Amino acid sequence: MGVAEVSENGTTTVNAAVQSSAEPLSAAPAASPNGIEHTLANGIEHTLANGRVAVHDPAIVEENGVYYLFGTHRRCARSTDMVHWERFDNNLSRDPYALLGDIWQAWPKQDSNPDLLGNTWAPDVIWNETMGKWCMYLSVNGDQFRSVIVLLTADHVDGDWTYVGPVVYSGFDESNLWNTDVPKVLELEPKTDGTVGYDLTRYLSLKDTRINAIDAAPALCEHGEMWMSFGSWFGGIWMFKLDPKTGLRDYSVRYPLVKDSSDPYYGVKVAGGYWNSGEGSYFIRENGWWYLFMSYGWLGRTGGYQIRLFRSKSLLGPYVDQNGNPAISYGEIPDNQERGTGIRLTSSVQWDGGPAELADVEVSQGHNSAIRRSKDGRMFLVYHTRFAERFSEGDDEDYESHVRELLPTSDGWLVAAPYEYRGSVAVAPTGIADITGDYNVVLHDQHTFFNGKQEDDGTYVGINRPTRYTFHEDGRITRGEIVSFFDTPDANLPRSTDGPITCGSWKPLSGAVNGFNCCASDAEIRLDDVTYIARFATLPREIDGKPVMTFSAIGNNVCIWGSQS
């Protein structure tokens, strides 16, 4: 998870988290001088386009107008424009054993998981004004969820890091409890008979609170308090308060034991649980709302990884989607990546504006972070993605980090821009004439995903393709060609029923909707009996850079994209 906030020193901080089965890299990646290659466990190098970068589980921060990505397995990249990226090194990427060797030996290392290099997952970075330091929260992963999130600090985000200490543990039981801070938090004392004297049953249940201490995401709330969320799949996402003076856990705060709500060790439950997929939580605040991003599914190319969105008036929740479905699970939901809970922000799309080739169609998009750019306040979504036909036998790990602009809707939600950010921000229309015309429209189907399987006609399951609509100046939306109902063609008498099929309507919004002010870019779209609130904007197409009018809209818990053809 993560949060974007502008600190008093003018920097913007954000963060992210990783997947319960992180990218299988077993060796430290060699830095590429031009940032266009990345190394996999099997040694394969995937060459990327100039300026592209492969950072898994990307967490983005900004310092002095430079943007930095930090990801799993100590990959780092920087950019001055969020378009052209280059790799860089620090002492964590060069020699992780020097920083993390002691805590690795003390907790996560096991015979079944003997190498630290493949087990540094999903760092998240935030500026701590009280400490005057950048704080990195990094998961050191172990087998059977014996993991620990640790704190590292630095004076500058591109500099070297100093190890501070552990923040939270997972995978403990009666045999190793005293090697953690759990007794301190739970106020336990050793018994003379060697027992713990405390019921640890829930920490051993994957449907209760047996979580993996990964996917850290520190957040600075509107009141100046620091919190951190963490966890993944299984027992859900949890959050507790940090001490800004140390950057570590605030041991003065106690949490009650309330099922599906709070836990004395892990704090407040935010989302997920009951073995349901859901990880990589991230937070950003806008218009009085906190928005929670989560990734459902699994990160493999055919695993259905996808970003779902919820919101709350409080950082601690409760978070719900547009239809009021809670982010917290109250029971097992098989294949929840194919269910309707949470708003799906993006999906696999192939349409006229690009991508044109299946090798470039994004699949398994997820583990995002978000940032509010300091110079203009615009928000951006950062995530990693794999591709429909970039794979070979035994190698399914060709991926990239991508950026899209995030656009607030007039009814208080966030939508992702239809085209990847390549340096041009969304430009609002000047009037109705800019909006009218023919559109290709795609729906981000919550109930299907790219799984590598093909339909009878050869098309891939889960790659969404467009339907063509026409937006008329009089507010009609039509689909298809002109339909003639002449029963006497020779008479050539036009009738009012002649014309394309009307399937919806649209209208510009003025005034306010649900308390939010509208502007020239806001419109209501009613399409096939669903009402959507849309943001119209001119964006360059991915395929050729041609500026076209687009819209991103949300209605009935579903997002749609449109692009003029």
Buried (B, 14 or more C-beta within 10 A) or exposed (E): BBBBBBBEEEBBBBBBBBBBBBBEBBBBBEBBEEBBBBBBBEEEEBEBEEBBBBBBBBBBBBBEEEBBBBBBBBBBBBBEBBBBBBBBBBBBBEEBEEBBBEBBEEBBBEEEBEEBBBBBBBBBBBBBBEBEBBBBBBBBBBBBBBBBBBBBBBEEBBEBBBBBBBBBBBBBEEEEBEEBBBBEBBEBEEEEEEEBEBEBEBBEBBBBBBBBBBBBBBBBBEEEEBBBBBBBBBBBBBBBBBBBEBBBBBEEEEBEEEEBEBBBBBBBBBBBBBBBBBBBBBBBBBBEBBBBBBBBBBBBBBBBBBBBBBBBEEBBBBBBBBEEBBBBBEEEBEEBBBBBBBBBBBBBBBBBBBBBEBEBBBBBBBBBBBBBBBEEEBBBBBBBBBBBBBBEEEEBBBBBBBBBBBBBBBBBBBBBBBBBBBEBBBBEBEEBEBBBBEBBBBBBBBEBBBBBEEEEEEEBBBBBEBBEBBBBEEBBBBBEEEEEEEEEEEEEEEEEEEBBEEBBBBEBBEEEBEEBEBEBBBBBBBBEEBEBBBBBBBBBBBBEEEEBBBBBBBBEBBBBBBBBB
